[in-house]
Amino acid sequence: MANVASIDGAKAAPMTGEEKKVIFASSLGTVFEWYDFYLYGSLATYIGATYFTQYPEATRNIFTLLAFAAGFLVRPFGALVFGRLGDLVGRKYTFLVTIMIMGLSTFLVGILPGAATIGIAAPIILIALRLLQGLALGGEYGGAATYVAEHAPNGRRGYFTSWIQTTATLGLFLSLIVIVFVQYLMGAAEFAAWGWRIPFLLSFVLLGISVWIRLKMNESPAFQRMKAEGKGSKAPLTEAFGTWKNAKIAIIALLGATMGQAVVWYGGQFYALFFLQNVLKVDLFSANVMVAIALLLGTPFFVIFGGLSDKIGRKPIIMAGLLIAALTYHPLFKAMTWTANPALAEAQASIRATVTADPADCRFQFNPTGTAKFTSSCDVATAFLTRNSVPYDVVPGTAGQPATVKVGNATIPSFDVVAAGDKAKGMTAAFEKSVNIALHDAGYPLKRGAVKVPDAKLDAFIAANPELSLNADAVRAGEKETVPVAKLVETKLLTADEANGVTDMTVYNIANGGTFAMVADPARVNWIGTIAVLFVLVLYVTMVYGPIAALLVELFPTRIRYTGMSLPYHIGNGWFGGLLPATAFAMSAAAGDIYYGLWYPIVFATITLVIGLIFLPETKNRDIHAMD
């Protein structure tokens, strides 16, 4: 490339006070911005219960994840909008704007009334705020990385920009710590009721600190020099992506670097947390603490690998991280199962369910938008088994017949939701209960909670649950309380017709008579082993992510640098990374294997490895001040 100047043998000079100030100010603001962005994902359960209350829990969770994904999907558009602005008016003022948008959007989520108060307006406003967060983040990262890189001396750019690379992990770490601390102080019930809003409200304080710091910063010297020499681009978007010379660089940056970096990053941090909570059934508090510890231990390696890339190159470290992750993801996630939920691992090793179904009845359950409906008997069965981390095989059945689930010696018929009509709710409860009993008897770590039963429904409850071997007289003589019928109707324990005109009714608390839940026994969770696996996954993240900012900055000249580096970064991380959870779940559901979804990050990491090895240039010796 004719416009690329090289420097060799540059000696590392001590970091000056001004350089430390630039790194600290840029990094601190970006940490706060990532904190704002990840709060939503960490608190998705409470957000769904507040803003999507009109839907059943499963649908509510889908819409909550859809709103979460919207923030990722819009990030490339933020890169275009703010990247262009940054190349036209400057780095400093552009990412000052982005942090104000992010901070205010996050604060407004904290005070936004729920659907019970303002109806459909609540989820609409929530999604709008989430889109603003995504747009802001699309402009923030490129501005911060470019700003720091343009202050860095030649030969130290990997080290300087690696501090920016710590910010996403530190932002996630900060959000987890704040959530755990507030939840610990308030208790689970109060936190669920309203305390989850406190971390969002705290963002207003962080916003004030960030704006104050950034107002004191100076513009990038490279941008000032370019402006003074009249070399700025009048149309950054057109120049960056409308000419093949620069568009080719952006494509190589995406397919040969950021695509694979994104799936390793999201796989090692966010999918690992999702896997702990939703697949291995570790409680929310413990999972957050374990991931937070792994992040704390792993974060220094962003700087270590960033600094190392100044010596041996960006490309070898990133490619090595991609290769090692692709080769070891399956054994690492299997090891995590044995350390975090050994009872589940033992059951999975010995018992597989068998779903017998008409092949035409089974669909691939990819549902990133939350609009698809999976209602066939096969889909009802496979979705339930997947949610409960049960491996299964699908074997062809008779055409037109409903699917069945076999666990051990028990065979349970499934049903079609549409054909069931208004009986679907009762049939769902009966199907799930029967499968859960079979799984429990086979050795899966299922616990059955307590249930409150009004006196008017006690005899029917005993008849419907013969496995509990209950005696009505013994239950009536046991633990009970008198509750106003109006409250029972309000909490849906009773209907007005069942009340039969009485004002108060006795309610019995029946232990082990409620719903089943797959759990990780806290006494058997190996904390050290689980944290060790998580640390290794985070280490891979630091390898691919630590040097990536320096690499991207060095690929583009000053006049289009903000725009050029931002788009491939946010397409890779916003789209390929952001779609990982939904895609991995669909793949696992299709295959009946909780580890099958790992092929998503493995395949894309491998594709990037091949393209990167062939087409991605080494950039560590480039003089970015001489590229124009």
ABEGO torsion letter per residue (X at the ends): XAABBBBBGBBBBBBBAAAAAAAAAAAAAAAAAAAAAAAAAAAAAAAAAAAAAABBAAAAAAAAAAAAAAAAAAAAAAAAAAAAAAAAAEAAAAAAAAAAAAAAAAAAAAABBBAAAAEAAAAAAAAAAAAAAAAAAAAAAAAAAAAAAAABBBGAAAAAAAAAAAAAAAAAAAAAAAAAAAAAAAEAAAAAAAAAAAAAAAAAAAAAAAAAAAAABBBBAAAAAAAAAGABBABAAAAAAABAAAAAAAAAAAAAAAAAAAAAAAAAAAAAAAAAAAAAGBBAAAAAAAAAAAAAAAAAAAAAAAAAAAAAEAAAAAAAAAAAAAAAAAAAAAAAAAAABAAAAAAAAABBBBBBBBAAABBBBBBAAGABBBABAAAAAAAAAAAAGBBBBBBBBBBGBBBBBBBEABBBBBBBAAAAEAAAAAAAAAAAAAAAAAAAAAGBBBBBBBBBBBAAAAAAAAAABAAAGBBAAAAAABBBBBBBAAAAAAAGABBAAAAGGBABBBBBBBBGABBBBBBBBAAABBAAAAAAAAAAAAAAAAAAAAAAAAAAAAABBAAAAAAAAAAAAAAAAAAAAAAAAAAAAAAAAAAGBAAAAAAAAAAAAAAAAAAAAAABBBAAABBAAAAX
